[in-house]
Amino acid sequence: YGKNTIKFLRLHREGKKHFVKEVEVCAHLRLTSPQEYLEGNNSLVIPTDTIKNIVLVLAKKNGIPSLEEFAIDICNHFMTTFCQVAYVKAYVQEVPWQRLHEDGVPHIHSFICVPDGIRFCEAEQCRNGPLIVFAGIKDLKLMKTTQSGFEGFYKNEHTTLPERHDRILCGELFCKWSYGECKDFDFNCIWKKIRECILEAFAGPPDCGEYSPSYQKTVNCIQMLVLSRVSQVQVIEVVLNNTFYNVVDMKNLGLTNDKEVLVPVEAPYGSCACTLGRK
C-alpha cells in the first residue's frame, strides 16, 4: 500500500539565482505482517498521509540533487526508521522545466516547460536485501521524415500493407534501464548521456542520417549504443509506439501531393518492445 501522485515543487536559491525541481512521487510499502488485511489490526500501519508528509520533509531537508538520490533517500528513511517495513519502493518523475534564455542569456528565476521527454526513476529495497535503482525517460516523441523503410516482410492472403523504402518514422519512446549494484554514480550526467545516445541512434549523423529498415532495428540500435557507451547500465528496456502518417490523395483537387501533406493515424498503432542486457 502507499501514497500515489505526491506532487510538489522544490525551490532552491543561490543568491538571486533560483533552481527548480517539480516532481511526482509514488511511495509504496509492504509490512512484515499482513494483520491489517487479515485481522483489521492497524497497529503497524503507517498512514498514507504520514508517507506523504515524510516525502515532503525529505525534500525540504535534503533537496533533490537528482531523482535517483531522492528516491534512495526515501527508501533509506523508511528502512531505517520503521522496523515493520519489509519492502519499500519509490517512483519519482520530473516535470520538464528548463531555464528560460533571452538572447542567449540564462534567466535567473524564469523557466519554460519543454515537453521533450519525462525523466523518471525507481528505487526499491527489501529488508536485508540490496538497493536496486532504475531510471528512464518516457513520452519522448521522435520523428525523422526520410531514411526509413519497411520491406521484405512476411506476406500472406491477409497482407495489404505495401512495401516502402522511404517513409516517415515517428513514435513515442519509453526507455528504462537498471544500474545493477548501485554505487556513487553521477545520475544526472548518466541520464543526459543516455538521452544523447537515444537521439543519436534514432537520427544518425546530422548531415545525412542513417537508414532504418524497421522500428525493431531502431530499438536495437538505441540499446546497443547505450550499452556500448554507458558501462553503468546493466539492462535496458525500450518500447517504441509507432505513429503512422498517410499521404493525402489530392487528385480530385487537381493537385499532386508528393508526400507534402500527410495525416497521422492515431489508432490502432503498432508497438515494438525489447529488453537487452549484458551477458
C-alpha positions in Angstrom: 0.0 0.0 0.0 1.1 3.6 -0.2 0.6 7.1 -1.5 0.4 8.0 -5.2 0.9 11.3 -7.1 2.5 13.3 -4.3 3.2 16.4 -6.4 5.3 19.4 -5.3 7.8 21.9 -6.4 11.2 22.2 -4.7 12.7 25.7 -5.0 16.4 26.1 -4.3 18.0 29.6 -4.1 21.6 30.5 -4.6 21.7 34.3 -4.1 19.5 35.8 -6.8 19.6 32.6 -8.9 16.8 30.1 -8.5 16.7 26.4 -9.3 13.5 24.3 -9.5 12.6 20.6 -9.4 8.9 19.8 -9.8 8.2 16.1 -9.2 5.5 13.5 -8.7 6.3 10.7 -6.2 4.6 7.4 -5.6 5.8 5.6 -2.4 4.7 2.0 -1.6 5.4 -0.2 1.4 5.0 -3.8 2.4 4.9 -4.6 6.1 6.3 -7.6 7.9 2.8 -8.7 8.9 -0.5 -8.7 6.8 -2.6 -8.3 10.0 -4.3 -5.1 8.8 -5.6 -7.2 5.8 -6.4 -10.4 7.7 -7.5 -9.1 11.1 -8.2 -5.4 10.7 -5.4 -4.7 13.1 -3.9 -1.3 12.1 -1.2 -1.1 14.8 1.7 -1.4 12.3 0.2 0.6 9.5 1.9 3.9 8.7 -0.9 6.1 7.3 -0.5 7.1 3.7 -0.8 10.8 4.9 2.3 10.2 7.0 4.0 8.7 4.0 3.2 11.9 2.0 4.5 14.1 4.8 7.7 12.2 5.1 8.4 12.6 1.3 7.8 16.4 1.7 10.1 16.6 4.7 12.9 14.7 3.0 12.6 17.2 0.0 12.8 20.1 2.4 15.8 18.7 4.4 17.9 17.0 1.7 16.8 18.7 -1.5 16.6 16.8 -4.8 20.2 16.7 -6.2 18.9 14.0 -8.6 15.7 12.0 -8.9 17.7 8.8 -8.1 19.3 10.2 -5.0 15.9 11.4 -3.8 14.3 8.0 -4.4 17.2 6.4 -2.5 16.6 8.9 0.4 13.0 7.8 0.6 13.9 4.1 0.6 16.6 4.6 3.3 14.3 6.6 5.5 11.6 4.0 5.7 14.0 1.1 6.1 16.0 2.7 8.9 13.0 4.4 10.7 10.3 1.7 10.7 11.1 -1.9 11.8 7.8 -3.1 10.5 8.6 -2.2 6.9 9.7 -5.2 4.9 9.9 -3.6 1.4 9.8 -0.1 0.1 9.5 1.3 -3.5 9.8 4.9 -4.5 8.9 6.2 -8.0 9.8 9.7 -8.9 9.2 11.6 -12.2 10.0 15.1 -13.1 8.1 17.9 -14.8 10.4 19.1 -17.7 11.1 22.7 -16.6 14.1 24.3 -18.4 15.7 27.6 -17.6 14.4 30.4 -19.9 17.0 32.1 -22.1 16.7 35.6 -23.5 19.1 36.5 -26.3 21.2 33.6 -25.2 21.4 34.8 -21.6 20.0 32.4 -18.9 17.3 34.0 -16.8 17.9 33.9 -13.0 14.4 32.9 -12.0 12.2 32.1 -15.0 11.6 28.7 -16.6 9.8 27.2 -19.5 8.1 23.7 -19.6 9.5 21.8 -22.6 7.8 18.5 -23.4 10.9 16.7 -24.7 10.6 13.6 -22.6 9.8 13.0 -19.0 12.6 11.8 -16.7 11.7 9.2 -14.1 13.4 6.7 -11.7 12.5 3.9 -9.3 14.3 2.7 -6.2 13.3 -0.4 -4.3 14.7 -2.3 -1.4 13.8 -5.4 0.7 14.9 -5.6 4.3 18.4 -7.2 4.3 18.4 -7.0 0.5 20.3 -4.8 -2.0 19.0 -1.4 -3.1 18.0 -1.6 -6.7 17.8 1.6 -8.8 16.1 2.0 -12.2 15.9 5.2 -14.3 14.4 6.2 -17.6 12.7 8.5 -19.9 9.1 8.4 -21.3 6.8 10.3 -23.5 9.7 11.2 -25.8 8.3 11.9 -29.2 10.7 11.4 -32.1 10.4 11.8 -35.9 12.5 11.6 -39.0 11.0 12.3 -42.4 13.2 10.1 -44.5 15.9 7.4 -44.2 13.3 4.9 -43.1 11.5 2.0 -44.8 9.9 -1.4 -44.3 10.4 -4.0 -47.0 10.8 -7.8 -47.3 8.3 -8.6 -44.6 6.3 -11.8 -44.4 3.2 -11.8 -46.6 0.1 -14.0 -46.9 -3.6 -13.6 -48.0 -4.2 -11.1 -45.2 -1.4 -8.7 -46.1 -2.5 -5.4 -47.5 0.4 -3.2 -46.4 2.6 -2.1 -49.3 6.4 -2.2 -49.1 8.0 1.2 -48.6 11.6 2.3 -49.0 11.1 5.9 -48.0 8.6 6.7 -45.2 8.3 8.9 -42.1 9.5 7.1 -38.9 7.7 8.6 -35.9 7.0 7.2 -32.5 6.7 7.8 -28.7 9.6 6.2 -26.8 9.7 4.7 -23.4 13.2 3.7 -22.1 14.0 2.2 -18.7 17.4 0.9 -17.5 18.8 -0.7 -14.4 22.1 0.1 -12.7 22.7 -3.2 -11.1 24.7 -2.7 -7.9 24.1 0.9 -7.0 27.3 2.9 -6.3 28.1 6.6 -6.0 27.1 7.4 -9.6 26.6 10.9 -11.1 23.0 10.1 -12.0 22.4 13.4 -13.7 25.4 13.0 -16.0 24.5 9.4 -16.9 20.9 10.3 -17.7 21.9 13.1 -20.1 24.4 10.8 -21.8 21.8 8.1 -22.3 19.4 10.6 -23.7 22.0 11.7 -26.2 22.6 8.1 -27.2 18.9 7.6 -27.8 18.7 10.7 -30.1 21.9 9.8 -31.9 20.9 6.2 -32.6 17.4 7.3 -33.8 18.5 10.1 -36.1 22.0 9.1 -37.3 24.6 11.7 -38.4 23.1 15.2 -38.7 24.2 15.8 -42.3 22.8 12.5 -43.7 21.0 10.5 -41.1 21.0 6.7 -41.0 18.7 4.3 -42.7 16.2 2.4 -40.5 14.8 -0.8 -42.1 12.3 -1.2 -39.3 11.2 0.1 -35.9 12.6 -3.1 -34.4 16.1 -2.4 -35.7 15.9 1.2 -34.5 15.0 0.0 -31.0 18.0 -2.4 -31.0 20.4 0.3 -32.3 19.4 2.5 -29.4 20.0 -0.3 -26.9 23.4 -1.3 -28.4 24.7 2.3 -28.4 23.7 2.9 -24.8 25.3 -0.4 -23.6 28.5 0.3 -25.6 28.9 3.8 -24.1 27.4 3.7 -20.6 29.1 1.0 -18.6 26.9 1.6 -15.5 23.8 0.3 -17.4 23.2 -3.4 -17.0 19.8 -4.0 -18.6 17.9 -1.6 -20.9 14.2 -1.8 -21.9 12.9 0.2 -24.9 9.3 0.5 -26.1 8.6 2.4 -29.3 4.9 3.1 -30.0 4.5 3.9 -33.7 2.7 6.8 -35.3 1.9 6.3 -39.0 1.3 9.1 -41.5 -0.7 8.6 -44.6 -0.2 10.8 -47.7 -3.4 12.7 -48.6 -4.8 11.8 -52.0 -5.3 15.2 -53.7 -6.0 14.0 -57.3 -9.7 15.0 -57.0 -8.4 18.5 -56.1 -6.2 18.7 -59.2 -3.0 18.5 -57.2 -0.1 16.2 -57.0 0.8 15.5 -53.4 4.5 14.4 -53.2 4.5 13.4 -49.5 4.0 17.1 -48.6 0.7 16.8 -46.8 0.1 13.8 -44.6 -2.3 12.9 -41.8 -1.5 10.8 -38.7 -3.2 7.5 -38.0 -3.7 7.6 -34.2 -5.4 4.3 -33.8 -4.7 1.5 -34.0 -1.0 1.9 -33.6 1.9 -0.6 -33.7 4.4 -1.1 -30.8 7.9 -2.6 -30.7 9.5 -3.6 -27.4 12.8 -5.2 -26.4 14.8 -5.8 -23.3 18.5 -6.2 -23.7 21.1 -6.9 -21.0 24.8 -7.7 -20.7 25.9 -11.3 -20.5 
